[in-house]
Amino acid sequence: MDFLRSLFSSALGLGSAERVLDELSLDGVARYINSGKCKNILCMVGAGISTSAGIPDFRSPATGLYANLQKYNLPYPEAIFQIDYFKKHPEPFFALAKELYPGQFKPTICHYFIKMLKDKGLLRRCYTQNIDTLERVVGLEGEDLIEAHGTFYTSHCVSFCCKKEYSLDWMKEKIFSDAIPKCEKCSSLVKPDIVFFGENLPARFFSSMKMDFPQCDLLIVMGTSLQVQPFASLVSRVSKSCPRLLINMEKAGQADPMLGLLGFGGGMDFDSEKAYRDVAHISTCDDGCLALADLLGWKVELEELVKKEHGRIDSQDNQEKPGGSKGAAVKGGPSSAEPKSKAEE
């Protein structure tokens, strides 16, 4: 076995890596961040960071989005996000979009923790699978974000010859008036810029990952089951010495067992004797972020930030309600307290 490991290591350029964390625990991660050696944190996040805001994830058996689409009479649940099905039958998608539309939900503790990383000069980038725009609501800007599966923030005509762009407010007005959005220029369908099955991921996803991941000195993965490619493969793109923290309701992204026997593979290794950099904190994303913030000495600051910003959003929403200009009130969810919800993408 040692001979095979040596042979493959030589052939594939795989070697031993430096251990950075003094302990494979949340405490070890916190000490590393506070040491001043950690300056380029990447976050990879999925739907689990938004469930405490009231937005369902996709794959939870009883509460997930795919388990609750019967009313749309789809041939199979994923069809609602299939581009070919959408072009023929857009009604189910826009009915669902009305239920989940951005502007109805407040960001969670986890979202504000990511914002704190930015404010403290530690966040290099946040790679999100989510389309709810809550990262933008907390103050992350375009340069801070890679919206791997697109966003509701802008929309475009689906006609290859047109591609006219439309704003978030334009799309919201159409959806909340129960109208199928049609292009004002050519009358084709208009689709939010989210990535459907059968569409390519944004070009910026691929160009940015080549720059970001080699420079990453801490990868924080939250609220994702790491099942959807190519997003899931990003965990293997950091250097072999880079610590990786998973905050999730269950372990995810673990290495292939056969490659693990040979000591190879970029997947997570939380439990083997060879584990040296991966930490799994099993909890809701909000609870995990609160725990990490506490260890960093940031907990009070984080809780005050959440309280202040949720108050601001509530105040803004109350001002907008009388005119009805935004189509729906903001849903608070349990995120202002301490949420207890399943965290998968």
C-alpha positions as CSV (number, residue, x, y, z in Angstrom):
1,M,0.0,0.0,0.0
2,D,2.8,2.4,0.8
3,F,4.4,1.6,-2.5
4,L,1.2,2.4,-4.4
5,R,0.7,5.6,-2.4
6,S,4.3,6.7,-3.3
7,L,3.8,5.8,-6.9
8,F,0.6,7.7,-7.3
9,S,1.9,10.6,-5.3
10,S,4.9,10.9,-7.7
11,A,2.8,10.5,-10.8
12,L,0.0,13.0,-9.7
13,G,2.2,15.5,-7.9
14,L,0.5,14.7,-4.6
15,G,2.6,15.0,-1.5
16,S,2.4,15.7,2.2
17,A,0.9,19.0,3.4
18,E,1.6,21.2,6.3
19,R,-0.8,21.1,9.3
20,V,-2.0,24.6,10.0
21,L,-4.6,24.1,12.7
22,D,-3.4,23.3,16.2
23,E,-6.6,21.4,16.8
24,L,-9.3,20.0,14.5
25,S,-12.1,21.8,16.1
26,L,-14.1,25.0,16.0
27,D,-11.7,26.3,18.7
28,G,-8.8,25.5,16.5
29,V,-10.3,27.4,13.6
30,A,-11.0,30.4,15.8
31,R,-7.5,30.5,17.1
32,Y,-6.2,30.3,13.5
33,I,-8.4,33.3,12.4
34,N,-7.3,35.3,15.5
35,S,-3.6,34.5,14.9
36,G,-3.5,37.0,12.0
37,K,-2.3,34.4,9.6
38,C,-5.7,34.0,8.0
39,K,-6.4,36.8,5.5
40,N,-8.1,35.3,2.5
41,I,-11.2,33.4,3.6
42,L,-13.5,31.9,1.0
43,C,-17.1,31.0,1.9
44,M,-19.1,28.3,0.0
45,V,-22.8,28.4,0.9
46,G,-26.0,26.6,-0.1
47,A,-29.7,26.8,0.7
48,G,-29.1,25.7,4.4
49,I,-28.0,29.2,5.3
50,S,-31.4,30.6,4.3
51,T,-33.8,28.0,5.8
52,S,-34.1,29.9,9.1
53,A,-35.3,32.8,7.1
54,G,-38.3,30.7,6.0
55,I,-36.9,29.7,2.5
56,P,-37.0,25.9,2.0
57,D,-34.0,24.0,0.9
58,F,-34.2,21.6,-2.0
59,R,-33.6,18.1,-0.8
60,S,-34.9,17.7,2.8
61,P,-37.4,14.7,2.5
62,A,-40.4,16.4,4.1
63,T,-39.8,20.1,4.0
64,G,-37.6,20.5,1.0
65,L,-38.7,22.3,-2.2
66,Y,-38.7,19.2,-4.3
67,A,-40.9,17.3,-1.9
68,N,-43.6,20.0,-2.1
69,L,-44.3,20.7,-5.7
70,Q,-47.2,18.4,-6.3
71,K,-49.6,21.2,-6.9
72,Y,-47.8,22.2,-10.0
73,N,-48.4,18.8,-11.8
74,L,-44.9,18.5,-12.9
75,P,-43.6,15.4,-14.8
76,Y,-40.8,15.3,-12.1
77,P,-39.8,17.8,-9.5
78,E,-36.6,19.1,-11.2
79,A,-38.7,20.0,-14.3
80,I,-39.6,23.3,-12.7
81,F,-35.9,24.3,-13.2
82,Q,-35.4,22.7,-16.6
83,I,-34.9,25.3,-19.3
84,D,-36.7,23.3,-22.0
85,Y,-39.7,22.7,-19.8
86,F,-39.7,26.4,-18.7
87,K,-39.9,27.6,-22.3
88,K,-43.0,25.4,-23.0
89,H,-44.6,25.7,-19.6
90,P,-43.4,28.8,-17.7
91,E,-46.5,29.0,-15.4
92,P,-45.2,26.6,-12.6
93,F,-41.9,28.4,-12.3
94,F,-43.4,31.9,-12.0
95,A,-46.0,30.6,-9.5
96,L,-43.2,29.2,-7.4
97,A,-41.2,32.4,-7.9
98,K,-44.0,34.4,-6.4
99,E,-43.8,32.3,-3.2
100,L,-40.0,32.6,-2.9
101,Y,-39.3,36.0,-4.4
102,P,-36.5,38.1,-3.0
103,G,-37.7,40.9,-0.8
104,Q,-40.0,38.7,1.3
105,F,-37.3,37.3,3.6
106,K,-34.8,38.7,6.0
107,P,-31.1,37.6,6.0
108,T,-30.1,35.1,8.7
109,I,-27.4,35.3,11.4
110,C,-25.2,33.3,9.0
111,H,-25.5,36.0,6.3
112,Y,-24.5,38.7,8.7
113,F,-21.5,36.6,9.9
114,I,-20.3,36.5,6.3
115,K,-20.8,40.3,6.1
116,M,-18.7,40.7,9.3
117,L,-15.9,38.7,7.6
118,K,-16.0,41.3,4.9
119,D,-16.0,44.2,7.2
120,K,-13.0,42.9,9.1
121,G,-11.0,42.5,5.9
122,L,-11.0,38.7,6.0
123,L,-13.4,37.7,3.2
124,R,-11.9,37.2,-0.2
125,R,-15.1,36.0,-1.8
126,C,-18.4,34.3,-1.1
127,Y,-19.4,31.6,-3.6
128,T,-23.1,31.0,-3.2
129,Q,-25.5,28.5,-4.8
130,N,-28.5,30.5,-3.6
131,I,-30.7,32.7,-5.8
132,D,-32.5,34.5,-3.0
133,T,-30.1,37.6,-3.1
134,L,-29.9,37.7,0.7
135,E,-26.1,38.0,0.5
136,R,-26.7,41.3,-1.4
137,V,-29.3,42.4,1.2
138,V,-26.7,42.2,4.0
139,G,-24.3,44.4,2.0
140,L,-22.1,42.1,-0.1
141,E,-21.5,43.7,-3.4
142,G,-21.0,42.2,-6.8
143,E,-17.2,42.0,-6.4
144,D,-17.7,40.1,-3.1
145,L,-20.0,37.5,-4.6
146,I,-19.9,34.6,-7.1
147,E,-23.5,33.7,-7.6
148,A,-22.8,30.3,-9.1
149,H,-26.4,29.4,-9.9
150,G,-27.3,32.9,-11.0
151,T,-29.6,35.4,-9.3
152,F,-33.0,37.1,-9.4
153,Y,-31.2,40.4,-9.3
154,T,-31.4,40.8,-13.1
155,S,-33.5,39.1,-15.8
156,H,-33.1,38.8,-19.6
157,C,-35.3,37.9,-22.6
158,V,-34.7,34.3,-23.5
159,S,-34.6,35.1,-27.3
160,F,-31.0,34.6,-28.5
161,C,-31.5,37.5,-30.9
162,C,-32.8,39.9,-28.3
163,K,-31.5,39.3,-24.7
164,K,-32.9,42.6,-23.4
165,E,-32.2,43.1,-19.7
166,Y,-34.8,43.8,-17.0
167,S,-34.5,44.9,-13.4
168,L,-35.5,43.2,-10.2
169,D,-38.4,45.6,-9.7
170,W,-39.6,45.0,-13.2
171,M,-39.7,41.3,-12.8
172,K,-41.3,41.6,-9.3
173,E,-44.1,43.7,-10.7
174,K,-44.9,41.1,-13.4
175,I,-44.7,38.1,-11.0
176,F,-46.9,39.7,-8.3
177,S,-49.5,40.7,-10.8
178,D,-49.7,37.0,-11.9
179,A,-48.5,37.9,-15.4
180,I,-46.1,35.8,-17.4
181,P,-43.2,38.2,-18.0
182,K,-42.9,38.9,-21.7
183,C,-40.2,41.0,-23.4
184,E,-41.3,44.5,-24.3
185,K,-39.1,44.4,-27.4
186,C,-39.8,41.0,-29.0
187,S,-42.6,39.5,-26.8
188,S,-40.5,36.4,-25.9
189,L,-40.4,35.1,-22.4
190,V,-38.2,36.9,-19.8
191,K,-36.4,34.7,-17.3
192,P,-34.6,35.7,-14.1
193,D,-30.8,35.2,-14.5
194,I,-30.8,32.0,-12.4
195,V,-29.1,29.0,-13.9
196,F,-31.6,26.3,-15.0
197,F,-30.7,22.7,-15.6
198,G,-29.4,22.7,-19.2
199,E,-27.7,26.1,-18.9
200,N,-24.1,27.0,-18.4
201,L,-22.9,28.5,-15.1
202,P,-21.8,32.1,-15.4
203,A,-18.3,32.6,-17.0
204,R,-17.2,34.6,-13.9
205,F,-17.6,31.4,-11.8
206,F,-14.9,29.7,-13.7
207,S,-12.5,32.6,-14.1
208,S,-12.7,33.6,-10.5
209,M,-12.2,30.2,-9.0
210,K,-8.9,29.9,-10.8
211,M,-7.7,33.0,-9.0
212,D,-9.4,32.7,-5.6
213,F,-8.9,29.1,-4.5
214,P,-5.1,28.9,-4.8
215,Q,-4.9,32.0,-2.6
216,C,-7.4,30.8,0.0
217,D,-6.1,30.3,3.5
218,L,-9.4,29.2,5.1
219,L,-12.4,27.6,3.4
220,I,-15.7,27.8,5.2
221,V,-18.5,25.7,3.8
222,M,-22.0,26.2,5.1
223,G,-25.5,24.8,4.5
224,T,-24.8,22.6,1.5
225,S,-24.8,18.9,0.9
226,L,-22.1,19.3,-1.7
227,Q,-24.0,17.2,-4.2
228,V,-24.3,19.5,-7.2
229,Q,-21.4,19.8,-9.6
230,P,-19.3,21.6,-10.5
231,F,-19.9,23.7,-7.3
232,A,-19.2,20.7,-5.0
233,S,-15.7,20.1,-6.5
234,L,-14.5,23.6,-5.4
235,V,-13.5,22.2,-2.0
236,S,-10.7,20.3,-3.7
237,R,-9.3,23.5,-5.4
238,V,-7.7,25.0,-2.3
239,S,-4.1,24.2,-1.4
240,K,-3.4,21.0,0.5
241,S,-2.5,23.0,3.6
242,C,-5.7,25.1,3.6
243,P,-8.0,24.3,6.5
244,R,-11.6,23.6,5.6
245,L,-14.5,24.1,8.0
246,L,-18.0,22.6,7.3
247,I,-20.9,24.0,9.3
248,N,-23.9,21.9,8.4
249,M,-26.6,19.6,9.8
250,E,-24.7,16.6,8.6
251,K,-21.3,15.8,7.2
252,A,-20.9,16.4,3.5
253,G,-18.3,16.4,0.8
254,Q,-16.3,13.5,2.2
255,A,-13.6,11.8,0.1
256,D,-14.2,8.7,-2.0
257,P,-13.4,5.7,0.3
258,M,-11.2,4.0,-2.3
259,L,-9.1,7.1,-2.9
260,G,-9.1,7.6,0.8
261,L,-7.4,4.2,1.3
262,L,-4.6,5.4,-0.9
263,G,-4.4,8.8,0.8
264,F,-5.7,10.7,-2.2
265,G,-8.7,12.8,-3.1
266,G,-9.7,16.4,-2.5
267,G,-12.8,15.5,-0.6
268,M,-13.3,16.2,3.1
269,D,-11.6,13.9,5.7
270,F,-13.0,14.5,9.1
271,D,-12.5,11.2,10.8
272,S,-9.6,9.1,9.5
273,E,-6.2,8.8,11.1
274,K,-4.8,10.9,8.3
275,A,-7.2,13.9,8.9
276,Y,-5.2,17.0,9.4
277,R,-7.2,20.1,8.2
278,D,-10.9,19.4,7.9
279,V,-13.4,20.3,10.7
280,A,-17.1,19.5,10.8
281,H,-19.3,21.5,13.1
282,I,-22.7,19.7,13.1
283,S,-25.4,22.3,13.8
284,T,-27.6,24.8,12.0
285,C,-25.7,27.4,10.1
286,D,-26.9,30.1,12.5
287,D,-25.9,28.2,15.6
288,G,-22.5,27.4,14.1
289,C,-21.8,31.0,13.2
290,L,-22.8,32.2,16.6
291,A,-20.5,29.6,18.2
292,L,-17.6,30.6,16.0
293,A,-18.3,34.3,16.6
294,D,-18.3,33.6,20.3
295,L,-14.9,32.0,20.1
296,L,-13.6,34.9,18.1
297,G,-15.0,37.5,20.5
298,W,-17.5,38.8,18.0
299,K,-20.8,37.3,19.3
300,V,-22.1,40.5,20.9
301,E,-21.2,42.5,17.8
302,L,-22.9,39.9,15.5
303,E,-26.1,39.9,17.6
304,E,-26.2,43.7,17.6
305,L,-25.7,43.8,13.9
306,V,-28.6,41.3,13.2
307,K,-30.9,43.2,15.6
308,K,-30.1,46.6,14.0
309,E,-30.4,45.4,10.4
310,H,-33.6,43.5,11.0
311,G,-35.1,46.6,12.7
312,R,-34.1,48.6,9.6
313,I,-35.7,46.1,7.2
314,D,-38.9,46.0,9.3
315,S,-39.0,49.8,9.4
316,Q,-38.5,50.0,5.6
317,D,-41.1,47.4,5.0
318,N,-43.7,49.2,7.2
319,Q,-43.1,52.4,5.1
320,E,-43.6,50.5,1.9
321,K,-46.7,48.5,2.9
322,P,-49.4,51.2,2.5
323,G,-48.6,51.8,-1.1
324,G,-48.1,48.1,-1.8
325,S,-45.2,49.0,-4.1
326,K,-43.1,46.0,-3.3
327,G,-45.7,43.4,-3.7
328,A,-45.3,41.5,-0.4
329,A,-44.2,42.0,3.2
330,V,-40.9,40.8,4.5
331,K,-41.2,37.5,6.3
332,G,-39.1,37.4,9.4
333,G,-38.8,33.7,10.0
334,P,-37.1,32.6,13.2
335,S,-33.7,33.9,12.1
336,S,-33.7,36.8,14.6
337,A,-33.7,34.2,17.4
338,E,-31.8,30.9,17.2
339,P,-33.1,28.8,14.3
340,K,-33.4,25.0,14.3
341,S,-33.7,23.8,10.7
342,K,-32.3,21.3,8.3
343,A,-29.3,22.6,6.3
344,E,-28.9,21.2,2.8
345,E,-28.7,22.7,-0.6
